[in-house]
Amino acid sequence: MNIMLFLIIILAYIVCIGTLNERIFRLQSDIALIFFSLLLSLLLLIARFIFPDAGISSWIGSLGDFGFREYLMDGMLCFMLFAGASKVNMGKFRKNIRAISLLALLTTLISSFLYGALFYIIALVLRLPMDIWMCILLGCVVSPTDPIAATGILNKIGLSKNVCSVIENESLFNDGTGVTLFIFVRSLIVHSSDSNFAVLMLKEIGGAVAVALLVSIPLFALMKLTRDPVRYILISLLDVSSVYMICEHFGFSGVIASVVCGMFFSYSMEKMKRTVTVVDPGNFYEDFWEILESILNSVLFVMIGLLVLNMKLSPYAPLIIPLALLILIFSRGTGVLVSTVLTGKHIPGNYSLREFVILMTWSALKGGLSMALAIETAEYLPEPVYQIFSNVAYTTIFFTVLVQGLTIKRVYFALEKQKAVRLTRRNKAERTES
């Protein structure tokens, strides 16, 4: 299948699902895309079963095998991350930087290893062909929260800006931790040289920040020489794409670098607006990145739905998947709990420890990055193990996006109600004592 035909099919999915959802179902748009693209893909699988024609089967199979990992990791991820990071509120980021840092680093680390340890117990009981490091690698695949899902879904369901800021910023930064940890554990499995986690972490993050700033500072200086909004857009595209490519070439984190680029340009644009009377009167720059993010997110969610067309179901899947979802929630909650305790008394949003752990656990949506990492393991894991990885990663994405994504608004407002009651009681008690 050529790229133009595939693009037409993707656009048809997006337009038809979007229109149907707007007129009838009225779900959040990104959730509708991933849900109905999965349903349409399942209908195609049924059609392939009913009409086992070689041509039809091959055509349907080609839809689910159209370079998902290449599209995300080697193409669009940097632009999605830049667009998400461009919307970061620097004031709220600085205010919550301790909580964000601990959530992005420590929570991801704890949840990955705890998930792996618990999954290893399942592997021993069910006699799965997986050792402890393979189980931890699976934890590295499913533990990082996805910035694309977070910015695309959580931003549109009515959460407060302070809460959204913590969730989004954690999601933007913890992918760097997750990918670094994934590389480290992978090196232990394939016996490569990248076996020092501290050195690898410093290289991935330190190198990414250095490259992002070394490229972004002179390019933004070039931006200040023009007043053409289209040139602003071109310079920002040049910045994030070149930074991502340099980082990937030298083994730094392109994920972290893209986030740093987006935050630097956002901060620098705001600073420039304070000193220049007219910067972008038509708001073309921000509108461009908003529209591009929406389009790329839509394509990504549809491609995730299409992946089921070529996915092989592991014979262990019916037993593993429910248990994997339970340990996912438990390991994430444990990681959040430890990080929040270390945050101290200043929990973002004035939540109690219990309220904040529930919110950050249930808002941890997974997305395309988890699936891309799972697909990458096909190169060095045995086929039965790879099937487990792909099945678990896929169902994890759908569970978090559909179940958690559809219910997080209800959970959030229930927690807000609890918080209001708790704060009212505390204020009454303080007035009584005084």
C-alpha positions as CSV (number, residue, x, y, z in Angstrom):
1,M,0.0,0.0,0.0
2,N,1.4,3.4,-1.0
3,I,1.6,6.3,1.5
4,M,-1.1,8.4,-0.3
5,L,-3.7,5.6,-0.1
6,F,-2.8,5.0,3.6
7,L,-3.2,8.8,4.2
8,I,-6.6,8.8,2.5
9,I,-7.8,5.9,4.7
10,I,-6.5,7.5,7.9
11,L,-8.2,10.8,7.0
12,A,-11.4,9.0,6.2
13,Y,-11.3,7.3,9.6
14,I,-10.7,10.7,11.3
15,V,-13.5,12.5,9.4
16,C,-16.1,9.8,9.7
17,I,-15.4,9.0,13.3
18,G,-15.3,12.7,14.3
19,T,-18.6,13.5,12.5
20,L,-20.3,10.5,13.9
21,N,-19.1,11.3,17.4
22,E,-20.0,14.9,17.2
23,R,-23.6,14.1,16.0
24,I,-24.4,11.1,18.2
25,F,-22.0,9.9,20.9
26,R,-20.3,13.2,21.9
27,L,-17.4,11.6,23.6
28,Q,-14.1,13.4,24.1
29,S,-12.7,13.5,20.5
30,D,-9.4,11.7,21.1
31,I,-11.1,8.9,23.1
32,A,-13.7,8.5,20.4
33,L,-11.0,8.2,17.7
34,I,-9.1,5.4,19.5
35,F,-12.3,3.6,20.5
36,F,-14.1,3.7,17.1
37,S,-10.9,3.0,15.2
38,L,-10.5,-0.2,17.2
39,L,-14.1,-1.1,16.5
40,L,-13.7,-0.5,12.8
41,S,-10.5,-2.6,12.9
42,L,-12.3,-5.5,14.6
43,L,-14.9,-5.3,11.8
44,L,-12.2,-5.6,9.2
45,L,-10.8,-8.7,11.0
46,I,-14.3,-10.2,10.9
47,A,-14.5,-9.4,7.2
48,R,-11.1,-11.1,6.7
49,F,-12.4,-14.2,8.5
50,I,-15.7,-14.3,6.5
51,F,-14.0,-13.6,3.2
52,P,-10.6,-15.3,3.3
53,D,-9.6,-14.0,0.0
54,A,-5.8,-13.6,-0.3
55,G,-6.0,-10.1,-1.8
56,I,-8.4,-8.8,0.9
57,S,-6.4,-10.4,3.7
58,S,-3.2,-8.9,2.4
59,W,-4.7,-5.4,2.0
60,I,-6.2,-5.5,5.6
61,G,-2.9,-6.7,6.9
62,S,-1.0,-3.9,5.3
63,L,-3.2,-1.4,7.1
64,G,-1.9,-2.6,10.5
65,D,1.7,-2.8,9.4
66,F,2.4,0.7,8.1
67,G,5.4,1.7,10.1
68,F,3.8,2.8,13.4
69,R,7.1,2.9,15.3
70,E,8.8,4.8,12.4
71,Y,5.9,7.3,12.3
72,L,6.1,8.0,16.0
73,M,9.7,7.6,17.0
74,D,11.5,8.6,13.8
75,G,8.9,11.2,12.7
76,M,6.2,13.0,14.5
77,L,7.0,12.5,18.2
78,C,9.3,15.5,18.4
79,F,6.6,17.8,17.0
80,M,3.9,16.5,19.3
81,L,6.2,17.0,22.3
82,F,7.2,20.5,21.2
83,A,3.6,21.4,20.8
84,G,2.7,20.1,24.3
85,A,5.7,21.7,26.0
86,S,4.9,25.0,24.3
87,K,1.7,25.2,26.4
88,V,3.5,24.7,29.7
89,N,2.8,27.5,32.3
90,M,6.2,28.4,33.5
91,G,4.9,29.9,36.7
92,K,3.0,26.8,37.7
93,F,6.0,24.6,36.6
94,R,8.4,26.4,38.9
95,K,5.8,26.3,41.7
96,N,5.4,22.5,41.5
97,I,8.9,21.6,40.2
98,R,9.8,19.4,43.2
99,A,6.6,17.3,42.9
100,I,7.0,17.1,39.1
101,S,10.6,16.1,39.3
102,L,9.9,13.3,41.8
103,L,6.9,12.1,39.9
104,A,8.8,12.1,36.6
105,L,11.9,10.4,38.0
106,L,11.2,8.4,41.1
107,T,7.7,7.3,40.3
108,T,8.7,5.9,36.9
109,L,11.6,4.1,38.5
110,I,9.6,2.6,41.3
111,S,6.6,1.6,39.2
112,S,8.8,0.0,36.5
113,F,10.7,-2.2,38.9
114,L,7.7,-3.0,41.1
115,Y,5.6,-3.9,38.1
116,G,8.4,-6.1,36.8
117,A,8.8,-7.9,40.2
118,L,5.0,-8.5,40.5
119,F,4.8,-9.7,36.9
120,Y,7.7,-12.0,37.5
121,I,5.6,-13.7,40.2
122,I,2.9,-14.2,37.6
123,A,5.5,-15.6,35.1
124,L,6.7,-18.1,37.7
125,V,3.1,-19.2,38.6
126,L,2.0,-19.5,34.9
127,R,5.4,-20.8,33.8
128,L,5.9,-18.1,31.2
129,P,9.1,-18.0,29.3
130,M,10.3,-14.8,30.9
131,D,13.1,-14.0,33.4
132,I,13.1,-11.1,35.9
133,W,14.8,-8.6,33.5
134,M,12.2,-9.3,30.8
135,C,9.5,-8.6,33.3
136,I,11.1,-5.4,34.4
137,L,11.5,-4.4,30.7
138,L,7.8,-4.8,30.4
139,G,7.4,-2.5,33.4
140,C,9.6,0.1,31.6
141,V,7.2,-0.2,28.6
142,V,3.9,0.4,30.4
143,S,4.9,2.6,33.4
144,P,5.7,6.0,31.7
145,T,2.6,8.1,31.3
146,D,2.1,9.5,27.8
147,P,2.3,13.2,27.2
148,I,0.3,13.0,24.0
149,A,-2.6,11.3,25.7
150,A,-2.3,13.7,28.7
151,T,-2.3,16.9,26.7
152,G,-4.8,15.6,24.1
153,I,-7.4,14.2,26.6
154,L,-7.0,15.6,30.1
155,N,-6.8,19.2,28.9
156,K,-10.3,19.0,27.5
157,I,-12.3,17.6,30.4
158,G,-12.5,20.4,32.9
159,L,-9.6,19.8,35.2
160,S,-8.1,22.9,37.0
161,K,-5.1,24.5,35.4
162,N,-2.9,23.7,38.4
163,V,-3.8,20.0,38.3
164,C,-3.4,19.8,34.5
165,S,0.0,21.5,34.9
166,V,1.3,18.8,37.2
167,I,-0.1,15.9,35.2
168,E,1.1,17.3,31.8
169,N,4.6,18.3,33.0
170,E,5.1,14.9,34.7
171,S,4.0,13.2,31.5
172,L,6.3,15.4,29.4
173,F,9.4,14.6,31.5
174,N,8.9,11.0,32.7
175,D,9.1,9.6,29.1
176,G,12.8,10.5,29.2
177,T,13.2,8.5,32.4
178,G,11.2,5.6,31.0
179,V,13.1,5.5,27.7
180,T,16.5,5.7,29.5
181,L,15.4,2.9,31.9
182,F,14.2,0.9,28.9
183,I,17.6,1.2,27.2
184,F,19.4,0.2,30.4
185,V,17.3,-2.9,31.0
186,R,17.4,-3.8,27.4
187,S,21.2,-3.7,27.5
188,L,21.2,-6.2,30.4
189,I,19.0,-8.6,28.3
190,V,21.0,-8.3,25.1
191,H,24.4,-8.0,26.9
192,S,25.4,-4.7,25.4
193,S,27.7,-2.1,26.9
194,D,25.1,0.4,28.3
195,S,25.0,-1.1,31.7
196,N,25.6,1.8,34.1
197,F,22.2,3.4,34.7
198,A,23.6,6.6,36.4
199,V,26.0,7.3,33.5
200,L,23.3,6.5,31.0
201,M,20.8,8.8,32.7
202,L,23.3,11.6,32.9
203,K,24.2,11.1,29.2
204,E,20.6,10.9,28.0
205,I,19.2,13.9,30.0
206,G,22.3,16.1,30.3
207,G,23.2,15.7,26.6
208,A,19.6,16.4,25.6
209,V,19.3,19.6,27.6
210,A,22.7,20.8,26.3
211,V,21.9,20.1,22.7
212,A,18.4,21.7,23.0
213,L,19.8,24.9,24.4
214,L,22.9,25.1,22.1
215,V,20.6,24.9,19.1
216,S,17.6,26.8,20.4
217,I,19.4,29.9,21.7
218,P,20.9,31.0,18.3
219,L,17.8,30.0,16.4
220,F,15.6,32.1,18.7
221,A,18.0,35.0,18.3
222,L,17.4,34.6,14.5
223,M,13.7,34.6,15.2
224,K,14.0,38.0,16.9
225,L,15.4,39.5,13.7
226,T,12.1,39.0,11.8
227,R,8.5,39.9,12.3
228,D,7.1,37.3,9.9
229,P,4.9,34.8,11.8
230,V,5.4,32.2,9.0
231,R,9.2,32.5,9.6
232,Y,8.6,32.0,13.3
233,I,6.9,28.7,12.5
234,L,9.6,27.6,10.1
235,I,12.4,28.4,12.7
236,S,10.6,26.4,15.4
237,L,10.1,23.5,13.1
238,L,13.8,23.6,12.2
239,D,14.8,23.8,15.8
240,V,12.9,20.8,17.2
241,S,13.6,18.6,14.2
242,S,17.3,19.3,14.1
243,V,17.6,18.9,17.9
244,Y,15.8,15.6,17.9
245,M,17.9,14.2,15.1
246,I,21.2,15.3,16.7
247,C,20.2,13.7,20.0
248,E,19.1,10.5,18.4
249,H,22.4,10.3,16.5
250,F,24.6,10.8,19.6
251,G,22.4,8.7,21.9
252,F,20.8,11.5,23.9
253,S,17.1,11.6,24.8
254,G,15.3,13.2,21.9
255,V,12.1,13.1,24.0
256,I,13.6,15.3,26.7
257,A,15.3,17.6,24.1
258,S,12.0,18.2,22.3
259,V,10.3,19.1,25.6
260,V,13.2,21.5,26.5
261,C,12.9,23.2,23.0
262,G,9.2,23.7,23.4
263,M,9.5,25.2,26.9
264,F,12.4,27.4,25.8
265,F,10.5,28.8,22.8
266,S,7.4,29.3,24.8
267,Y,9.3,31.2,27.6
268,S,11.3,33.2,25.0
269,M,8.2,34.1,23.0
270,E,6.4,35.4,26.1
271,K,9.5,37.4,27.1
272,M,9.7,38.9,23.6
273,K,6.0,39.9,23.7
274,R,6.8,42.0,26.8
275,T,9.4,44.0,24.9
276,V,8.0,44.2,21.4
277,T,4.7,46.0,20.7
278,V,3.5,43.7,17.9
279,V,4.9,40.1,17.6
280,D,2.3,38.0,16.0
281,P,-1.0,39.9,15.6
282,G,-2.8,37.1,14.0
283,N,-1.6,34.5,16.6
284,F,-0.4,32.3,13.7
285,Y,2.4,30.7,15.6
286,E,0.3,29.4,18.5
287,D,-2.6,28.4,16.2
288,F,-0.2,26.5,13.9
289,W,1.2,24.4,16.8
290,E,-2.3,23.9,18.2
291,I,-3.7,22.6,14.9
292,L,-0.6,20.5,14.1
293,E,-0.8,18.8,17.5
294,S,-4.5,18.1,17.0
295,I,-3.9,16.5,13.5
296,L,-0.9,14.5,14.6
297,N,-2.7,13.2,17.7
298,S,-5.7,12.2,15.6
299,V,-3.5,10.2,13.2
300,L,-1.7,8.6,16.1
301,F,-4.8,7.4,17.8
302,V,-6.2,6.0,14.6
303,M,-2.9,4.1,13.9
304,I,-3.0,2.6,17.4
305,G,-6.5,1.3,16.6
306,L,-5.2,-0.2,13.3
307,L,-2.4,-2.1,15.0
308,V,-4.8,-4.8,16.2
309,L,-5.1,-5.9,12.5
310,N,-1.7,-7.7,12.6
311,M,-1.4,-8.4,16.3
312,K,-1.0,-12.1,17.4
313,L,-2.8,-13.0,20.5
314,S,-0.7,-14.8,23.1
315,P,-2.3,-18.0,24.5
316,Y,-1.6,-16.6,28.0
317,A,-3.4,-13.3,27.3
318,P,-6.8,-14.1,28.9
319,L,-5.0,-14.9,32.2
320,I,-2.3,-12.3,32.0
321,I,-4.1,-9.2,31.0
322,P,-6.5,-8.7,34.0
323,L,-3.6,-9.3,36.4
324,A,-1.3,-7.0,34.4
325,L,-3.9,-4.2,34.7
326,L,-4.2,-4.7,38.5
327,I,-0.4,-4.6,39.1
328,L,-0.2,-1.6,36.7
329,I,-2.5,0.4,39.0
330,F,-0.9,-0.9,42.2
331,S,2.7,-0.1,41.0
332,R,1.8,3.3,39.8
333,G,0.0,4.1,43.0
334,T,3.0,3.0,45.1
335,G,5.4,5.1,43.0
336,V,3.2,8.1,43.4
337,L,2.8,7.5,47.2
338,V,6.6,7.4,47.7
339,S,7.2,10.5,45.6
340,T,4.4,12.4,47.3
341,V,5.7,11.6,50.8
342,L,9.1,12.9,49.7
343,T,7.5,16.0,48.3
344,G,6.6,17.1,51.9
345,K,3.7,19.1,53.1
346,H,3.3,21.2,49.9
347,I,1.2,18.8,47.9
348,P,0.0,20.5,44.6
349,G,-3.6,21.6,44.7
350,N,-4.0,21.4,48.5
351,Y,-4.9,17.8,48.3
352,S,-4.4,15.3,51.1
353,L,-1.9,12.5,50.5
354,R,-4.6,10.0,49.7
355,E,-6.5,12.4,47.3
356,F,-3.3,13.2,45.4
357,V,-2.3,9.6,45.1
358,I,-5.7,8.6,43.7
359,L,-5.7,11.5,41.2
360,M,-2.2,10.9,39.9
361,T,-2.7,7.2,39.7
362,W,-6.0,7.4,37.8
363,S,-4.9,10.2,35.5
364,A,-1.8,8.2,34.3
365,L,-2.8,7.5,30.7
366,K,-0.6,5.4,28.4
367,G,-0.2,5.9,24.7
368,G,1.8,5.6,21.6
369,L,5.2,5.6,23.2
370,S,4.4,2.4,25.2
371,M,3.3,0.7,22.0
372,A,6.4,1.8,20.1
373,L,8.7,0.5,22.8
374,A,6.8,-2.8,22.8
375,I,7.1,-3.1,19.1
376,E,10.9,-2.5,19.3
377,T,11.3,-5.6,21.5
378,A,10.5,-7.9,18.5
379,E,14.1,-7.5,17.4
380,Y,15.6,-9.4,20.4
381,L,12.9,-11.1,22.4
382,P,11.5,-14.6,21.5
383,E,8.2,-14.6,19.6
384,P,6.1,-15.9,22.6
385,V,7.5,-13.2,24.9
386,Y,7.1,-10.5,22.2
387,Q,3.4,-11.5,21.9
388,I,3.0,-11.0,25.7
389,F,4.6,-7.6,25.4
390,S,2.5,-6.4,22.5
391,N,-0.8,-7.8,24.0
392,V,-0.1,-6.3,27.5
393,A,1.0,-2.9,26.1
394,Y,-2.0,-2.7,23.7
395,T,-4.6,-3.5,26.4
396,T,-2.9,-1.2,28.8
397,I,-3.2,1.7,26.4
398,F,-6.9,1.0,25.8
399,F,-7.7,0.5,29.4
400,T,-6.1,3.7,30.5
401,V,-7.4,5.8,27.6
402,L,-11.0,4.4,27.6
403,V,-11.7,3.4,31.2
404,Q,-9.5,5.9,33.0
405,G,-9.9,8.7,30.4
406,L,-13.7,8.4,30.5
407,T,-13.9,8.4,34.3
408,I,-11.1,10.7,35.4
409,K,-13.5,13.8,35.2
410,R,-15.8,12.0,37.7
411,V,-12.9,11.0,39.9
412,Y,-11.5,14.5,39.8
413,F,-14.7,16.2,40.9
414,A,-15.4,13.6,43.6
415,L,-11.9,14.3,45.0
416,E,-12.6,18.1,44.8
417,K,-15.8,17.6,46.8
418,Q,-13.9,15.6,49.4
419,K,-11.2,18.3,49.5
420,A,-13.8,21.1,50.0
421,V,-15.4,19.2,52.9
422,R,-12.1,18.5,54.5
423,L,-10.9,22.1,54.2
424,T,-14.2,23.4,55.6
425,R,-13.9,21.1,58.6
426,R,-10.3,22.1,59.2
427,N,-11.2,25.8,59.0
428,K,-14.0,25.3,61.5
429,A,-11.7,23.5,63.8
430,E,-9.1,26.2,63.6
431,R,-11.7,28.9,64.3
432,T,-12.9,26.9,67.3
433,E,-9.4,26.5,68.8
434,S,-8.8,30.2,68.3
